[in-house]
Amino acid sequence: MPSAPGPLIYQKDYANKRAVLTFNRPEVMNSINPELGAAFRDAVDDFNNDDGLWLAILTGAGDRAFCAGADLGSTIPNQTAAAHDEELAISEDRPFTGVFKPIIAAVNGYCIAGGMEIMLGTDIRVAAETAEFGLQEVRWAIVPSAGSHIRLPRQIPWAWAMEILLTGQRLKAQQALQIGLINRVVAQEDVLPTAHAIADKICANGPIAVRTAKEIAVRGAMGMSWEHAFGMESLLSRRVFSTEDAVEGPKSFMEQRPPVYKNR
């Protein structure tokens, strides 16, 4: 008999040039325990290094939760114990750091705490009408330590970011849409199909150009001066213009045919 799926389902669809990562602990609202955390990191590394995969979609199993954050019974106690017993280890790694392939979040339900921190590392976000978002850590006398203090104020207006971080209150999907935290609100059954439809549009484009566009935007948003940001843009843009795909794109337009991109 086939083995039961693990805490993360990692599917590779080479025909459509994408991966689908599914948090698979629906019985506990897809909360992150050490096993799921390790499986997620391994899958992201594999996706990032697989040239046949141009884009990823991230979602949760079931219809209640995308991810409700760290498992309060295992992951958080480990972190608090480590804070007392181990030397400080400074980490610059956060969810999807250094991944310049596009990532679409298909938020099918509660997106709370660590789940929202992971979502903040994605690029495009589709949410169910029933989805809710929040960083509730301060309610339990802890903080969201996976990048939210840095990413959130750079993605939405300061006052909204502070209200989310300091009150610990949740936002409904329409509120999240209003403040620019997400891109779309759709019916529950349309979340994944909508994410795939967006993925289709992205995967029809030149993959190196897409990755470089994201890389320039991400690096440029990290507090560079205008001069350094524009210089970085020039260097990375040159990399795109030197590719075979950059020749194929304009050529296909002139010949009035669909482009055939080879990721080189």
Buried (B, 14 or more C-beta within 10 A) or exposed (E): EEEEEEBBBBEBBEEBBBBBBBBBBBEBBBBBBEBBBEBBEEBBEEBBEEEEBBBBBBBBBBEBBBBBBBBBEBBBEEEEEEEEEEEEEEEEEBBBEEBBBBBBBBBBBBBBBBBBBBBBBBBBBBBBEBBBBBBBBEEEEBEBBBBBBEBBBEBBEEEBBEBBBEEBEBBBBEBBBEBEBBBBBBEBEBBBEBBBEBBEEBBEBBBBBBBBBBBBEBBBEEEBEEEEBEEBBEEBBEBBEEBEBBEBBEEBEEEEEEBEBEBE
